[in-house]
Amino acid sequence: MIDKILFPVDFSPSCSAMAPYVRRAADMFGARVTVVHVCDLESHNGFELLARVPQEIADEHKDIAKECLVSYLQSEFPPDECSRILCYGDAAAQIAQVARTGKFDLIIMPTHAGRFRRMLLGSTTAKVLNDADCPVLTTQHAETVVPRPLEHRVWVCAIDLTPDSERILRLASRAAADAGANLCVIHVTREAAAQDARRQLHKLLEKVGCEATLRLAAGPTKETLLEAARHSAADALIVGRSPADPVGRLRDLTYSLIRDSPFPVLSV
């Protein structure tokens, strides 16, 4: 399922700290990593404009970006094994476009930690989550917290019994199988509806051909899902984004789960 991984970088300490995590994910799936950097040619200050014309500044930014990209993380991702792609323009739009045209199977990016985690909306990561066609794996922001290596013991999939649930479960089942992980399916429902929900979920698991542990829980959706995932000692939480939609894929609950999850989230 996952043969090509796209790793967007901005040469920051957070991206450097993410490198072992991405390497581990690539080894787990037997995938090849491509490193992409998007250069903002409009990022110049007033002092630069006093001395040179904008085109000269943009050309210099291009040259610097090329040099940095070639030399960046060579030990983790040797250039002869891992391709480098340099783009120009809006970071999120370019990352999503590269993933689409290059037919990548997975994008791996950090989110934000601490108080900045609350400011994810509007960031490059949030925009990529909204625009990308392929699954996106997000972790804690790694500048202050180095993400633990991606493991393959238990992966948890949140299912809500909508028309999109079969697609999400199929992708989760395949991803967990590729990683050699045990899959746990969690559904949040009202206690009065638990029996009917369990019946529908068993039918769904049978239809997909998925052998997963099934857990039902009652309570506020986001808090209950995260607590159930903690209880399951999850190494990753799998959640669904809406399929291609004119108003975007990223919904409030998905965004909130990604923002507040203490462990990696695979958004499919």
C-alpha positions as YAML, in Angstrom:
chain: A
units: angstrom
residues:
- id: 1
  name: MET
  ca: [0.00, 0.00, 0.00]
- id: 2
  name: ILE
  ca: [2.76, 2.48, 0.92]
- id: 3
  name: ASP
  ca: [5.68, 2.47, -1.53]
- id: 4
  name: LYS
  ca: [6.42, 6.20, -1.87]
- id: 5
  name: ILE
  ca: [6.71, 8.62, 1.07]
- id: 6
  name: LEU
  ca: [6.93, 12.40, 0.67]
- id: 7
  name: PHE
  ca: [8.80, 14.25, 3.42]
- id: 8
  name: PRO
  ca: [8.40, 18.07, 3.24]
- id: 9
  name: VAL
  ca: [11.28, 19.96, 4.90]
- id: 10
  name: ASP
  ca: [12.05, 23.58, 5.72]
- id: 11
  name: PHE
  ca: [15.55, 22.95, 7.17]
- id: 12
  name: SER
  ca: [14.30, 23.72, 10.69]
- id: 13
  name: PRO
  ca: [15.34, 21.83, 13.86]
- id: 14
  name: SER
  ca: [11.88, 20.21, 13.88]
- id: 15
  name: CYS
  ca: [12.45, 18.65, 10.45]
- id: 16
  name: SER
  ca: [15.90, 17.44, 11.46]
- id: 17
  name: ALA
  ca: [14.42, 15.80, 14.55]
- id: 18
  name: MET
  ca: [11.74, 14.18, 12.36]
- id: 19
  name: ALA
  ca: [14.28, 12.43, 10.13]
- id: 20
  name: PRO
  ca: [14.74, 9.24, 12.24]
- id: 21
  name: TYR
  ca: [10.95, 8.94, 12.51]
- id: 22
  name: VAL
  ca: [10.49, 9.17, 8.74]
- id: 23
  name: ARG
  ca: [13.37, 6.72, 8.21]
- id: 24
  name: ARG
  ca: [11.72, 4.26, 10.60]
- id: 25
  name: ALA
  ca: [8.38, 4.57, 8.80]
- id: 26
  name: ALA
  ca: [10.06, 3.99, 5.44]
- id: 27
  name: ASP
  ca: [11.84, 0.88, 6.72]
- id: 28
  name: MET
  ca: [8.61, -0.42, 8.24]
- id: 29
  name: PHE
  ca: [6.69, -0.12, 4.97]
- id: 30
  name: GLY
  ca: [9.62, -0.87, 2.67]
- id: 31
  name: ALA
  ca: [9.05, 2.51, 1.03]
- id: 32
  name: ARG
  ca: [11.26, 5.06, -0.72]
- id: 33
  name: VAL
  ca: [11.46, 8.61, 0.65]
- id: 34
  name: THR
  ca: [11.46, 11.77, -1.44]
- id: 35
  name: VAL
  ca: [12.45, 15.00, 0.30]
- id: 36
  name: VAL
  ca: [10.67, 18.14, -0.93]
- id: 37
  name: HIS
  ca: [11.35, 21.78, -0.12]
- id: 38
  name: VAL
  ca: [9.23, 24.73, -1.19]
- id: 39
  name: CYS
  ca: [11.12, 28.00, -1.57]
- id: 40
  name: ASP
  ca: [9.22, 31.25, -1.08]
- id: 41
  name: LEU
  ca: [10.68, 33.61, -3.65]
- id: 42
  name: GLU
  ca: [8.68, 36.51, -2.23]
- id: 43
  name: SER
  ca: [10.30, 36.31, 1.22]
- id: 44
  name: HIS
  ca: [12.56, 39.33, 1.16]
- id: 45
  name: ASN
  ca: [12.77, 42.26, 3.51]
- id: 46
  name: GLY
  ca: [12.96, 45.98, 2.97]
- id: 47
  name: PHE
  ca: [16.71, 46.14, 3.49]
- id: 48
  name: GLU
  ca: [17.31, 43.68, 0.65]
- id: 49
  name: LEU
  ca: [15.12, 45.72, -1.69]
- id: 50
  name: LEU
  ca: [17.19, 48.81, -0.98]
- id: 51
  name: ALA
  ca: [20.29, 47.14, -2.43]
- id: 52
  name: ARG
  ca: [18.99, 44.83, -5.18]
- id: 53
  name: VAL
  ca: [16.04, 44.26, -7.46]
- id: 54
  name: PRO
  ca: [13.52, 41.50, -6.55]
- id: 55
  name: GLN
  ca: [14.69, 39.16, -9.34]
- id: 56
  name: GLU
  ca: [18.26, 39.13, -8.04]
- id: 57
  name: ILE
  ca: [17.00, 38.34, -4.54]
- id: 58
  name: ALA
  ca: [14.80, 35.53, -5.88]
- id: 59
  name: ASP
  ca: [17.69, 34.03, -7.85]
- id: 60
  name: GLU
  ca: [19.87, 34.05, -4.74]
- id: 61
  name: HIS
  ca: [17.11, 32.35, -2.72]
- id: 62
  name: LYS
  ca: [16.88, 29.67, -5.41]
- id: 63
  name: ASP
  ca: [20.62, 28.99, -5.31]
- id: 64
  name: ILE
  ca: [20.70, 28.81, -1.52]
- id: 65
  name: ALA
  ca: [17.66, 26.48, -1.43]
- id: 66
  name: LYS
  ca: [19.27, 24.15, -4.00]
- id: 67
  name: GLU
  ca: [22.50, 23.91, -2.00]
- id: 68
  name: CYS
  ca: [20.67, 23.32, 1.28]
- id: 69
  name: LEU
  ca: [18.39, 20.67, -0.19]
- id: 70
  name: VAL
  ca: [21.25, 18.65, -1.69]
- id: 71
  name: SER
  ca: [23.24, 18.58, 1.55]
- id: 72
  name: TYR
  ca: [20.32, 18.25, 3.98]
- id: 73
  name: LEU
  ca: [19.95, 14.97, 5.93]
- id: 74
  name: GLN
  ca: [22.34, 13.07, 3.65]
- id: 75
  name: SER
  ca: [23.08, 10.39, 6.25]
- id: 76
  name: GLU
  ca: [19.38, 9.54, 6.75]
- id: 77
  name: PHE
  ca: [18.35, 10.01, 3.13]
- id: 78
  name: PRO
  ca: [21.34, 9.60, 0.75]
- id: 79
  name: PRO
  ca: [20.70, 11.57, -2.47]
- id: 80
  name: ASP
  ca: [21.47, 8.52, -4.64]
- id: 81
  name: GLU
  ca: [18.65, 6.64, -2.89]
- id: 82
  name: CYS
  ca: [16.21, 9.42, -2.00]
- id: 83
  name: SER
  ca: [15.13, 11.98, -4.58]
- id: 84
  name: ARG
  ca: [15.07, 15.70, -3.85]
- id: 85
  name: ILE
  ca: [12.41, 18.03, -5.24]
- id: 86
  name: LEU
  ca: [12.62, 21.83, -5.11]
- id: 87
  name: CYS
  ca: [9.47, 23.85, -5.71]
- id: 88
  name: TYR
  ca: [8.55, 27.53, -5.58]
- id: 89
  name: GLY
  ca: [5.41, 29.23, -4.31]
- id: 90
  name: ASP
  ca: [2.87, 28.46, -1.60]
- id: 91
  name: ALA
  ca: [4.21, 25.61, 0.53]
- id: 92
  name: ALA
  ca: [0.97, 23.74, 1.16]
- id: 93
  name: ALA
  ca: [-0.27, 24.02, -2.42]
- id: 94
  name: GLN
  ca: [3.05, 22.83, -3.83]
- id: 95
  name: ILE
  ca: [3.33, 19.89, -1.39]
- id: 96
  name: ALA
  ca: [-0.18, 18.71, -2.25]
- id: 97
  name: GLN
  ca: [0.53, 19.10, -5.97]
- id: 98
  name: VAL
  ca: [3.82, 17.16, -5.79]
- id: 99
  name: ALA
  ca: [2.08, 14.38, -3.85]
- id: 100
  name: ARG
  ca: [-0.67, 14.26, -6.45]
- id: 101
  name: THR
  ca: [1.41, 14.34, -9.62]
- id: 102
  name: GLY
  ca: [4.10, 12.06, -8.18]
- id: 103
  name: LYS
  ca: [1.45, 9.58, -7.00]
- id: 104
  name: PHE
  ca: [2.85, 9.44, -3.49]
- id: 105
  name: ASP
  ca: [1.20, 7.07, -1.04]
- id: 106
  name: LEU
  ca: [1.94, 8.98, 2.18]
- id: 107
  name: ILE
  ca: [3.01, 12.42, 3.38]
- id: 108
  name: ILE
  ca: [4.73, 12.68, 6.79]
- id: 109
  name: MET
  ca: [4.73, 16.06, 8.56]
- id: 110
  name: PRO
  ca: [5.01, 17.42, 12.11]
- id: 111
  name: THR
  ca: [2.29, 19.48, 13.81]
- id: 112
  name: HIS
  ca: [2.87, 22.00, 16.57]
- id: 113
  name: ALA
  ca: [3.53, 21.42, 20.27]
- id: 114
  name: GLY
  ca: [2.69, 23.32, 23.44]
- id: 115
  name: ARG
  ca: [0.59, 26.44, 23.03]
- id: 116
  name: PHE
  ca: [1.46, 26.59, 19.33]
- id: 117
  name: ARG
  ca: [-0.38, 23.28, 18.88]
- id: 118
  name: ARG
  ca: [-3.58, 25.30, 19.35]
- id: 119
  name: MET
  ca: [-2.62, 27.41, 16.36]
- id: 120
  name: LEU
  ca: [-2.41, 24.56, 13.84]
- id: 121
  name: LEU
  ca: [-5.32, 25.88, 11.78]
- id: 122
  name: GLY
  ca: [-3.94, 28.03, 8.99]
- id: 123
  name: SER
  ca: [-0.53, 26.38, 9.09]
- id: 124
  name: THR
  ca: [1.07, 24.53, 6.20]
- id: 125
  name: THR
  ca: [0.26, 21.19, 7.84]
- id: 126
  name: ALA
  ca: [-3.43, 22.02, 8.18]
- id: 127
  name: LYS
  ca: [-3.63, 23.14, 4.56]
- id: 128
  name: VAL
  ca: [-1.91, 19.97, 3.35]
- id: 129
  name: LEU
  ca: [-4.33, 17.87, 5.41]
- id: 130
  name: ASN
  ca: [-7.19, 19.72, 3.73]
- id: 131
  name: ASP
  ca: [-5.86, 19.49, 0.17]
- id: 132
  name: ALA
  ca: [-3.83, 16.28, -0.17]
- id: 133
  name: ASP
  ca: [-5.40, 13.26, -1.83]
- id: 134
  name: CYS
  ca: [-3.13, 10.69, -0.20]
- id: 135
  name: PRO
  ca: [-2.96, 9.78, 3.53]
- id: 136
  name: VAL
  ca: [-1.04, 12.18, 5.79]
- id: 137
  name: LEU
  ca: [0.83, 11.03, 8.91]
- id: 138
  name: THR
  ca: [1.31, 13.79, 11.50]
- id: 139
  name: THR
  ca: [3.29, 13.74, 14.72]
- id: 140
  name: GLN
  ca: [4.02, 16.12, 17.55]
- id: 141
  name: HIS
  ca: [6.11, 19.13, 16.66]
- id: 142
  name: ALA
  ca: [9.64, 17.81, 16.96]
- id: 143
  name: GLU
  ca: [11.54, 21.01, 17.81]
- id: 144
  name: THR
  ca: [10.82, 20.49, 21.50]
- id: 145
  name: VAL
  ca: [9.66, 16.86, 21.57]
- id: 146
  name: VAL
  ca: [11.49, 14.27, 19.49]
- id: 147
  name: PRO
  ca: [8.81, 11.83, 18.27]
- id: 148
  name: ARG
  ca: [9.31, 8.29, 19.44]
- id: 149
  name: PRO
  ca: [9.96, 5.79, 16.63]
- id: 150
  name: LEU
  ca: [6.87, 4.63, 14.82]
- id: 151
  name: GLU
  ca: [6.01, 1.20, 16.17]
- id: 152
  name: HIS
  ca: [3.74, -1.57, 14.97]
- id: 153
  name: ARG
  ca: [2.08, -3.07, 18.01]
- id: 154
  name: VAL
  ca: [-1.42, -1.58, 18.07]
- id: 155
  name: TRP
  ca: [-2.95, 0.86, 15.62]
- id: 156
  name: VAL
  ca: [-6.37, 2.28, 16.47]
- id: 157
  name: CYS
  ca: [-8.95, 3.26, 13.85]
- id: 158
  name: ALA
  ca: [-11.83, 5.60, 14.71]
- id: 159
  name: ILE
  ca: [-15.03, 4.65, 12.86]
- id: 160
  name: ASP
  ca: [-18.28, 6.65, 12.92]
- id: 161
  name: LEU
  ca: [-20.64, 4.50, 10.78]
- id: 162
  name: THR
  ca: [-21.09, 6.93, 7.89]
- id: 163
  name: PRO
  ca: [-21.07, 6.10, 4.16]
- id: 164
  name: ASP
  ca: [-17.31, 6.76, 4.21]
- id: 165
  name: SER
  ca: [-16.61, 4.21, 6.98]
- id: 166
  name: GLU
  ca: [-15.93, 1.31, 4.62]
- id: 167
  name: ARG
  ca: [-13.25, 3.27, 2.75]
- id: 168
  name: ILE
  ca: [-11.58, 4.30, 6.02]
- id: 169
  name: LEU
  ca: [-11.64, 0.77, 7.42]
- id: 170
  name: ARG
  ca: [-10.21, -0.74, 4.23]
- id: 171
  name: LEU
  ca: [-7.33, 1.72, 4.22]
- id: 172
  name: ALA
  ca: [-6.72, 1.26, 7.96]
- id: 173
  name: SER
  ca: [-6.76, -2.51, 7.62]
- id: 174
  name: ARG
  ca: [-4.25, -2.45, 4.76]
- id: 175
  name: ALA
  ca: [-1.96, 0.05, 6.48]
- id: 176
  name: ALA
  ca: [-1.92, -1.93, 9.73]
- id: 177
  name: ALA
  ca: [-1.27, -5.17, 7.83]
- id: 178
  name: ASP
  ca: [1.62, -3.58, 5.91]
- id: 179
  name: ALA
  ca: [3.11, -2.37, 9.19]
- id: 180
  name: GLY
  ca: [2.52, -5.71, 10.93]
- id: 181
  name: ALA
  ca: [0.32, -4.04, 13.54]
- id: 182
  name: ASN
  ca: [-2.75, -5.28, 15.38]
- id: 183
  name: LEU
  ca: [-5.76, -3.13, 14.50]
- id: 184
  name: CYS
  ca: [-8.30, -1.95, 17.07]
- id: 185
  name: VAL
  ca: [-11.53, -0.32, 15.83]
- id: 186
  name: ILE
  ca: [-13.12, 2.22, 18.16]
- id: 187
  name: HIS
  ca: [-16.61, 3.66, 17.83]
- id: 188
  name: VAL
  ca: [-18.15, 6.28, 20.11]
- id: 189
  name: THR
  ca: [-21.90, 5.96, 20.57]
- id: 190
  name: ARG
  ca: [-24.73, 6.49, 23.02]
- id: 191
  name: GLU
  ca: [-25.25, 3.63, 25.45]
- id: 192
  name: ALA
  ca: [-28.80, 3.15, 24.18]
- id: 193
  name: ALA
  ca: [-27.54, 2.65, 20.63]
- id: 194
  name: ALA
  ca: [-24.57, 0.45, 21.49]
- id: 195
  name: GLN
  ca: [-26.18, -2.88, 20.58]
- id: 196
  name: ASP
  ca: [-27.26, -1.71, 17.12]
- id: 197
  name: ALA
  ca: [-23.87, -0.05, 16.53]
- id: 198
  name: ARG
  ca: [-22.03, -3.23, 17.47]
- id: 199
  name: ARG
  ca: [-24.13, -5.21, 15.01]
- id: 200
  name: GLN
  ca: [-23.41, -2.75, 12.19]
- id: 201
  name: LEU
  ca: [-19.71, -2.71, 12.99]
- id: 202
  name: HIS
  ca: [-19.46, -6.50, 12.93]
- id: 203
  name: LYS
  ca: [-21.13, -6.49, 9.50]
- id: 204
  name: LEU
  ca: [-18.68, -3.84, 8.31]
- id: 205
  name: LEU
  ca: [-15.67, -5.78, 9.58]
- id: 206
  name: GLU
  ca: [-16.95, -8.91, 7.88]
- id: 207
  name: LYS
  ca: [-17.57, -7.07, 4.60]
- id: 208
  name: VAL
  ca: [-14.07, -5.61, 4.58]
- id: 209
  name: GLY
  ca: [-12.53, -8.90, 5.70]
- id: 210
  name: CYS
  ca: [-10.84, -7.18, 8.61]
- id: 211
  name: GLU
  ca: [-9.84, -9.04, 11.75]
- id: 212
  name: ALA
  ca: [-9.70, -6.28, 14.31]
- id: 213
  name: THR
  ca: [-10.48, -5.85, 17.98]
- id: 214
  name: LEU
  ca: [-13.74, -3.91, 18.39]
- id: 215
  name: ARG
  ca: [-14.33, -1.39, 21.17]
- id: 216
  name: LEU
  ca: [-17.40, 0.75, 21.81]
- id: 217
  name: ALA
  ca: [-17.34, 3.69, 24.18]
- id: 218
  name: ALA
  ca: [-19.77, 6.39, 25.29]
- id: 219
  name: GLY
  ca: [-19.03, 10.04, 25.97]
- id: 220
  name: PRO
  ca: [-17.87, 13.22, 24.21]
- id: 221
  name: THR
  ca: [-16.51, 12.05, 20.87]
- id: 222
  name: LYS
  ca: [-13.02, 13.54, 20.79]
- id: 223
  name: GLU
  ca: [-12.16, 13.01, 24.46]
- id: 224
  name: THR
  ca: [-13.59, 9.48, 24.43]
- id: 225
  name: LEU
  ca: [-11.66, 8.49, 21.29]
- id: 226
  name: LEU
  ca: [-8.36, 9.79, 22.65]
- id: 227
  name: GLU
  ca: [-8.89, 8.11, 26.02]
- id: 228
  name: ALA
  ca: [-9.79, 4.82, 24.35]
- id: 229
  name: ALA
  ca: [-6.68, 5.08, 22.18]
- id: 230
  name: ARG
  ca: [-4.54, 5.71, 25.28]
- id: 231
  name: HIS
  ca: [-6.14, 2.71, 26.97]
- id: 232
  name: SER
  ca: [-5.24, 0.58, 23.95]
- id: 233
  name: ALA
  ca: [-1.61, 1.79, 24.11]
- id: 234
  name: ALA
  ca: [-1.96, 2.96, 20.51]
- id: 235
  name: ASP
  ca: [1.15, 3.56, 18.41]
- id: 236
  name: ALA
  ca: [-0.96, 5.45, 15.86]
- id: 237
  name: LEU
  ca: [-4.53, 6.69, 15.54]
- id: 238
  name: ILE
  ca: [-6.19, 6.38, 12.13]
- id: 239
  name: VAL
  ca: [-8.95, 8.87, 11.32]
- id: 240
  name: GLY
  ca: [-10.88, 9.66, 8.17]
- id: 241
  name: ARG
  ca: [-10.93, 12.91, 6.26]
- id: 242
  name: SER
  ca: [-13.88, 13.63, 4.02]
- id: 243
  name: PRO
  ca: [-13.39, 12.57, 0.41]
- id: 244
  name: ALA
  ca: [-12.74, 15.31, -2.16]
- id: 245
  name: ASP
  ca: [-15.17, 18.09, -1.35]
- id: 246
  name: PRO
  ca: [-15.54, 21.67, -2.67]
- id: 247
  name: VAL
  ca: [-15.30, 23.00, 0.90]
- id: 248
  name: GLY
  ca: [-12.30, 20.85, 1.82]
- id: 249
  name: ARG
  ca: [-11.54, 17.50, 3.47]
- id: 250
  name: LEU
  ca: [-10.62, 18.62, 6.96]
- id: 251
  name: ARG
  ca: [-13.58, 18.66, 9.33]
- id: 252
  name: ASP
  ca: [-13.75, 20.09, 12.85]
- id: 253
  name: LEU
  ca: [-13.53, 16.73, 14.65]
- id: 254
  name: THR
  ca: [-10.67, 15.46, 12.49]
- id: 255
  name: TYR
  ca: [-8.76, 18.70, 12.96]
- id: 256
  name: SER
  ca: [-9.35, 18.61, 16.72]
- id: 257
  name: LEU
  ca: [-8.17, 14.99, 17.00]
- id: 258
  name: ILE
  ca: [-5.00, 15.72, 15.02]
- id: 259
  name: ARG
  ca: [-4.32, 18.84, 17.06]
- id: 260
  name: ASP
  ca: [-4.76, 17.22, 20.49]
- id: 261
  name: SER
  ca: [-3.65, 13.62, 19.93]
- id: 262
  name: PRO
  ca: [-0.63, 12.63, 22.08]
- id: 263
  name: PHE
  ca: [0.43, 10.09, 19.47]
- id: 264
  name: PRO
  ca: [0.81, 10.06, 15.67]
- id: 265
  name: VAL
  ca: [-2.34, 10.41, 13.57]
- id: 266
  name: LEU
  ca: [-2.73, 8.82, 10.15]
- id: 267
  name: SER
  ca: [-5.40, 10.79, 8.27]
- id: 268
  name: VAL
  ca: [-6.86, 8.88, 5.33]
...
